[in-house]
Amino acid sequence: MIYFDNAATSYPKPEALYQEIGSRMKRYGANPGRSGHEFGLRTNRAIYETREALNQTFSGDNPLHFVFTANATESINLVILGLLKDGDHVIATETEHNSVLRPLELAKSRGISVSLVSVDEQGRVNPGKIEAEICAQTKLVVCTHASNVTGAIQPIEEIAAITEAHGVFFLVDAAQSAGILPINLSKAKIDFLAITGHKSLYGPQGIGALYVREPMSLPVIKTGGTGSRSSDLNQPDVMPDRFESGTLNTPGVLGLQMGLDFVRLQGREKLFAQEYALTQVLMKELNRIPGIKIYGPPIGEPRVPVVSFNLGDLDSAEVSYILDDEFGIITRGGLHCAPLIHRRLGTSQQGAVRVSLGAFSTKQEIEAFLEAIRAIQKMM
């Protein structure tokens, strides 16, 4: 099997994740923060160490401002549905994933107005277009850091400077960028950072995080047991309890810590460099195959290791199926849960075949994939 669907979830994971998660659960199997016995305190310390690792990775100002969630989608929902009220205005881009677009659609039904800024043919947004949409009612700007369809990287530091100047909150969807692109929370005033653990952070599925710069700025939409201030029927304001109700996904948190360790030890810059180099080889050779159309930034320009393309008029789902069924190569066809960017690309009906590389992808796998595409092209 050749696995090229890392934009959906990275595979394989670091070997330590497979080998150690069971033994770690034996050492840290108590309910964190729920009692004073040593077993629980030991587990709580391990949870905090993961917050510290997140804070270090993203240059945050406080480990306790990283709240554990199930995924980036839950993090985004906590912000959009918690922050915005009737009469507010929010700005996003047409390259957003449905993890943003669907909460915004729900927000519209609650009296919130939404502006969707267009992107260019490579899927890149002009920060000036975002600034032009800001008005007195604007409360939030939402932007994906990197597109899961075109691979385009958005200038989040420039956008952060604009939102800070206008006193508007800024939410960054880092699902496709956390672990490979630089994100410096001490340099850019990102108010909310939505993170998922199972992609380029190489953790397990079902774990994510939300960074909240000013905790009291975000209203609570989920309440319950926290293990703290149990006599008070109101949700505690202390962090991270303010946003963490119910028992945490301890196995997920411990797995995320191992993924963060892997990225730190390998070096984020090194991981990105090797994935980018393979991406450039892939694009260069794909361009030589008749009938291929590649979407997103051209060769030599910045992008995450995501390449979406079509082969003539063939349905993308059919091409992806043939790659899997006949060649054992896993890709993803279709609209990739990002319908508006496909509308911009003119691929709403055909979709696109997406190849997304990871830390364990190799040049030999790229060569095997290209041979498969050449074989499919000859079938046309």
FENMO-V98195 format. One record per residue. N is the residue number from 1. RES is the residue in one letter. SS is DSSP state (H for helix, E for strand, L for the rest). PHI is phi in degrees with one decimal (NA if undefined). Layout:
N & RES & SS & PHI
N & RES & SS & PHI
This chain:
1 & M & L & NA
2 & I & E & -110.9
3 & Y & E & -104.0
4 & F & L & -125.3
5 & D & E & -127.5
6 & N & L & -69.3
7 & A & L & -69.7
8 & A & L & -83.6
9 & T & L & -164.8
10 & S & L & -73.3
11 & Y & L & -158.3
12 & P & L & -75.4
13 & K & L & -92.3
14 & P & L & -55.0
15 & E & H & -57.0
16 & A & H & -60.2
17 & L & H & -63.7
18 & Y & H & -72.8
19 & Q & H & -81.9
20 & E & H & -106.3
21 & I & H & -62.2
22 & G & H & -65.0
23 & S & H & -67.1
24 & R & H & -66.0
25 & M & H & -67.2
26 & K & H & -68.7
27 & R & H & -82.2
28 & Y & L & -127.3
29 & G & L & -96.8
30 & A & L & -81.3
31 & N & L & -81.5
32 & P & L & -65.9
33 & G & L & 75.8
34 & R & L & -107.7
35 & S & L & -163.8
36 & G & L & -98.5
37 & H & L & -75.6
38 & E & H & -60.2
39 & F & H & -61.1
40 & G & H & -67.6
41 & L & H & -64.7
42 & R & H & -62.3
43 & T & H & -65.5
44 & N & H & -62.1
45 & R & H & -64.3
46 & A & H & -64.8
47 & I & H & -61.0
48 & Y & H & -65.0
49 & E & H & -61.7
50 & T & H & -69.5
51 & R & H & -60.3
52 & E & H & -62.5
53 & A & H & -64.9
54 & L & H & -63.2
55 & N & H & -61.2
56 & Q & H & -69.8
57 & T & H & -61.2
58 & F & L & -109.0
59 & S & L & 53.5
60 & G & L & -77.4
61 & D & L & -100.6
62 & N & L & -164.9
63 & P & H & -57.3
64 & L & H & -73.0
65 & H & H & -87.1
66 & F & E & -97.9
67 & V & E & -101.6
68 & F & E & -80.7
69 & T & E & -131.7
70 & A & L & -78.0
71 & N & L & -176.4
72 & A & H & -63.9
73 & T & H & -60.3
74 & E & H & -63.9
75 & S & H & -59.0
76 & I & H & -64.7
77 & N & H & -61.7
78 & L & H & -58.2
79 & V & H & -78.3
80 & I & H & -62.2
81 & L & H & -82.9
82 & G & H & -90.2
83 & L & H & -83.6
84 & L & L & -84.9
85 & K & L & -124.4
86 & D & L & -50.7
87 & G & L & 97.0
88 & D & L & -75.4
89 & H & E & -125.6
90 & V & E & -129.3
91 & I & E & -117.3
92 & A & E & -138.3
93 & T & E & -120.3
94 & E & L & -79.5
95 & T & L & -94.8
96 & E & L & -69.7
97 & H & L & -77.7
98 & N & H & -62.2
99 & S & H & -63.9
100 & V & H & -101.2
101 & L & H & -63.4
102 & R & H & -72.6
103 & P & H & -60.3
104 & L & H & -65.8
105 & E & H & -63.9
106 & L & H & -65.0
107 & A & H & -61.3
108 & K & H & -61.2
109 & S & L & -70.6
110 & R & L & -104.4
111 & G & L & 90.2
112 & I & L & -101.4
113 & S & E & -91.9
114 & V & E & -127.4
115 & S & E & -112.8
116 & L & E & -109.6
117 & V & E & -80.9
118 & S & L & -73.8
119 & V & L & -119.7
120 & D & L & -79.6
121 & E & L & -68.6
122 & Q & L & -91.9
123 & G & L & 90.1
124 & R & L & -101.2
125 & V & L & -99.1
126 & N & L & -90.3
127 & P & H & -55.6
128 & G & H & -62.0
129 & K & H & -67.7
130 & I & H & -66.3
131 & E & H & -60.6
132 & A & H & -65.2
133 & E & H & -88.1
134 & I & L & -70.7
135 & C & L & -135.7
136 & A & L & -61.3
137 & Q & L & -89.6
138 & T & E & -68.4
139 & K & E & -112.6
140 & L & E & -147.8
141 & V & E & -115.5
142 & V & E & -118.3
143 & C & E & -149.5
144 & T & E & -72.2
145 & H & L & -75.3
146 & A & E & -144.0
147 & S & L & -75.5
148 & N & L & -81.8
149 & V & L & -111.1
150 & T & L & -95.1
151 & G & L & 79.3
152 & A & L & -63.3
153 & I & E & -102.7
154 & Q & L & -92.0
155 & P & L & -80.1
156 & I & H & -66.9
157 & E & H & -68.4
158 & E & H & -64.7
159 & I & H & -66.0
160 & A & H & -61.5
161 & A & H & -64.0
162 & I & H & -67.8
163 & T & H & -65.3
164 & E & H & -64.4
165 & A & H & -63.7
166 & H & H & -98.0
167 & G & L & 67.1
168 & V & L & -112.6
169 & F & E & -69.3
170 & F & E & -129.9
171 & L & E & -112.6
172 & V & E & -110.4
173 & D & E & -89.1
174 & A & L & -102.6
175 & A & L & -57.3
176 & Q & L & -95.8
177 & S & L & -116.9
178 & A & E & -61.4
179 & G & L & 110.4
180 & I & L & -124.8
181 & L & E & -104.8
182 & P & L & -69.1
183 & I & L & -132.4
184 & N & L & -118.6
185 & L & L & -72.1
186 & S & L & -83.6
187 & K & L & -96.7
188 & A & L & -111.0
189 & K & L & -81.3
190 & I & L & -90.5
191 & D & L & -77.9
192 & F & E & -138.1
193 & L & E & -122.5
194 & A & E & -96.0
195 & I & E & -125.1
196 & T & E & -116.3
197 & G & L & -90.6
198 & H & L & -97.2
199 & K & L & -105.5
200 & S & L & -81.9
201 & L & L & -97.3
202 & Y & L & 59.5
203 & G & L & -95.0
204 & P & L & -78.7
205 & Q & L & -73.1
206 & G & L & 87.2
207 & I & L & -137.0
208 & G & E & -149.0
209 & A & E & -153.5
210 & L & E & -129.8
211 & Y & E & -88.0
212 & V & E & -123.1
213 & R & L & -65.6
214 & E & L & -119.1
215 & P & H & -55.2
216 & M & H & -74.9
217 & S & H & -77.6
218 & L & L & -109.1
219 & P & L & -62.8
220 & V & L & -86.3
221 & I & L & -119.0
222 & K & L & -133.0
223 & T & L & -127.1
224 & G & L & 156.3
225 & G & L & -69.8
226 & T & L & -127.4
227 & G & L & 82.6
228 & S & L & -124.2
229 & R & L & 47.9
230 & S & L & -66.9
231 & S & L & -78.6
232 & D & L & -94.8
233 & L & L & -77.4
234 & N & L & -89.9
235 & Q & L & -63.4
236 & P & L & -62.1
237 & D & L & -89.4
238 & V & L & -69.1
239 & M & L & -96.2
240 & P & L & -91.6
241 & D & H & -56.7
242 & R & H & -53.8
243 & F & H & -120.5
244 & E & L & -121.2
245 & S & L & -105.1
246 & G & L & 88.6
247 & T & L & -68.6
248 & L & L & -70.1
249 & N & L & -80.5
250 & T & H & -59.1
251 & P & H & -58.7
252 & G & H & -65.4
253 & V & H & -62.7
254 & L & H & -64.8
255 & G & H & -66.0
256 & L & H & -62.1
257 & Q & H & -60.1
258 & M & H & -66.7
259 & G & H & -65.3
260 & L & H & -62.4
261 & D & H & -62.4
262 & F & H & -60.4
263 & V & H & -62.7
264 & R & H & -65.0
265 & L & H & -70.6
266 & Q & H & -73.5
267 & G & L & 95.4
268 & R & H & -56.7
269 & E & H & -61.3
270 & K & H & -66.2
271 & L & H & -61.0
272 & F & H & -64.3
273 & A & H & -61.0
274 & Q & H & -72.0
275 & E & H & -70.8
276 & Y & H & -65.2
277 & A & H & -61.3
278 & L & H & -65.2
279 & T & H & -61.4
280 & Q & H & -66.1
281 & V & H & -61.5
282 & L & H & -58.9
283 & M & H & -66.2
284 & K & H & -60.1
285 & E & H & -75.7
286 & L & H & -61.5
287 & N & L & -62.2
288 & R & L & -85.9
289 & I & L & -91.4
290 & P & L & -57.4
291 & G & L & 89.3
292 & I & E & -84.0
293 & K & E & -126.0
294 & I & E & -101.9
295 & Y & E & -106.4
296 & G & L & 99.1
297 & P & L & -56.5
298 & P & L & -72.0
299 & I & L & -55.1
300 & G & L & 93.4
301 & E & L & -99.2
302 & P & L & -61.7
303 & R & L & -166.6
304 & V & L & -79.7
305 & P & L & -75.7
306 & V & E & -126.3
307 & V & E & -129.4
308 & S & E & -108.1
309 & F & E & -152.5
310 & N & E & -131.1
311 & L & E & -113.0
312 & G & L & 58.0
313 & D & L & -99.3
314 & L & L & -63.1
315 & D & L & -63.5
316 & S & H & -62.3
317 & A & H & -65.6
318 & E & H & -67.3
319 & V & H & -62.4
320 & S & H & -63.0
321 & Y & H & -65.5
322 & I & H & -63.3
323 & L & H & -57.5
324 & D & H & -74.3
325 & D & H & -71.0
326 & E & H & -99.8
327 & F & H & -122.7
328 & G & L & 67.0
329 & I & E & -113.4
330 & I & E & -95.7
331 & T & L & -128.9
332 & R & E & -137.2
333 & G & L & -102.2
334 & G & L & 108.0
335 & L & L & -104.8
336 & H & L & 56.4
337 & C & L & 57.9
338 & A & L & -139.3
339 & P & H & -67.4
340 & L & H & -72.2
341 & I & H & -70.4
342 & H & H & -67.8
343 & R & H & -62.2
344 & R & H & -63.2
345 & L & H & -77.6
346 & G & L & 78.2
347 & T & L & -117.7
348 & S & L & -60.7
349 & Q & L & -88.4
350 & Q & L & -83.7
351 & G & L & 68.5
352 & A & L & -154.9
353 & V & E & -86.2
354 & R & E & -109.0
355 & V & E & -108.6
356 & S & E & -128.9
357 & L & L & -94.7
358 & G & L & -141.5
359 & A & L & -62.3
360 & F & L & -103.6
361 & S & L & -71.7
362 & T & L & -129.4
363 & K & H & -65.3
364 & Q & H & -62.8
365 & E & H & -66.2
366 & I & H & -59.8
367 & E & H & -63.1
368 & A & H & -65.4
369 & F & H & -62.5
370 & L & H & -63.0
371 & E & H & -62.7
372 & A & H & -65.7
373 & I & H & -64.9
374 & R & H & -62.2
375 & A & H & -66.0
376 & I & H & -66.3
377 & Q & H & -61.0
378 & K & H & -70.0
379 & M & H & -76.8
380 & M & L & -65.0
